[in-house]
Amino acid sequence: MARFTFKLPDIGEGIAEAEIVAWHVAVGDRVEEDQNIADMMTDKATVEMESPVAGTIVELAGEVGDQVPIGSALVVIETDAEAGTDQVEAAPPSPEQAEVAEQYEAENPGVEEAEAARMTTPARSGIDSSPTRAGPPSGEVASGKTPAVPAPRNAEPEASPVAQEDRVILASPAVRARAKDLGVDLSQVRPAEGDRIRHADLDAFLRYSAGQGYAAPGASRAREDEQVRVIGMRRKIAENMAASKRAIPHFTYVDEIDVTELERVRADLNANRGGRPKLTVLPFIIVAICRTLPDFPMINARYDDEAGVVTRSGRVHLGMAAQTDAGLTVPVIRDAQDKNVWQLATEIGRLAEAARTNKLTQAELAGGTITVTSLGPLGGIATTPVINRPQVAIIGPNKIVERPVFDGDDIRRAKLMNMSISCDHRVVDGWDAASYVQALRKLLETPVLLFAD
């Protein structure tokens, strides 16, 4: 038998380490060549690691959520080859990767021996270690009896079954209706005064019964606290958002746009789309963004904090915030300025599907120059989106609502949408942001201009 050490390869330019987001094997499992053994995440992209050899897994590099430096051991596989230790030759580490590896070793003295001991320890079983709930005393279980529930202080001695059935229940129609809605049997409620059951008696019954485990239909119940480890996509989002809010002085500007005519044009195009994808309002907004950015180059830019350099992009590589089960991700529509509404709709659908199925590549997630984030029908009145650093602006269209508006002396029905933009105040002034949204507004309120040369 021989041991084969599979070292984590360089899976992205400038990447020094990657996070384990899923293991598909365990110690003792048999794997075949090219079988997926782990999912590693870096810069929001998940990369599948495939076994280069067949054999039995004998060591794993860590647990889900751990960071693994590039070039360090990911798994050790026992193969059927002759004795001798082989390993995958990883590409020489970059200076950044070497620095991370050195820091990792400095902060973890003796890590190789400790890691080897830990990696060869069998994985913990899935036995539930949560405390066992205590049941009723053995005597009660054996006898089939349930513990007696003390009666309220104002309760009368319990009547015999016959007397209980014969008792006339006096209550107003309102009390009866309320009791029915709550699922309360009025025969169980004792009036505090006289024979008539009042709302106060019903309230007293509910307060007392809540302590005995009774809950009215529709009432919420307390749940145990739950601890969720922040790993993978969620951890990347947390780090990026914290860094963005920490480093960038945000400001947000919101204006209202009448999209009545735009919605009419969109409906006409959809009615005659043939085999092309159905158009949402987003492709039109992207066309408007691309048409207006040449006059506002400070908005389509990236800011290098450390170098103190702003790069104004001549192309529009537009980030599109997409919600997935794992969290928010931002695929990039490359050269959006060269695409029409139909091409944009096709690309939006393709990237959204790749995001949902976790099939986005590194190239599809990198290089954005400005971002659009839309909640679709959820919309809201206004948003204050967080900038996708190192970009300097993010645009957030909100929900379209129909309201009456004054048009001279007349009142007409109009479809209105608020447009939000958050900007980096180190690069973009408030006047620039407001002027840019006004330029967007002109195109979206007169959509024929979107199709003019």
WOMOKA-V831780 format. One record per run of one state. SS is the DSSP state (a for helix, b for strand, c for the rest). FROM is the first residue (numbers start at 1). LEN is the number of residues. Records with the same first field share a line. If there is no record, write none. Layout:
SS = FROM-LEN, FROM-LEN
//
This chain:
c = 1-1, 8-9, 24-6, 32-4, 43-2, 51-4, 61-6, 70-3, 80-5, 88-7, 108-3, 120-18, 144-17, 167-3, 172-1, 183-3, 189-7, 198-1, 211-21, 248-2, 259-1, 272-10, 294-7, 305-4, 313-5, 325-2, 334-2, 339-2, 357-13, 373-18, 392-1, 408-2, 425-5, 446-1, 452-2
b = 2-6, 17-7, 30-2, 36-7, 45-6, 55-6, 67-3, 73-7, 85-3, 170-2, 196-2, 250-9, 301-4, 309-4, 318-7, 327-7, 370-3, 391-1, 393-15, 410-15
a = 95-13, 111-9, 138-6, 161-6, 173-10, 186-3, 199-12, 232-16, 260-12, 282-12, 336-3, 341-16, 430-16, 447-5
//
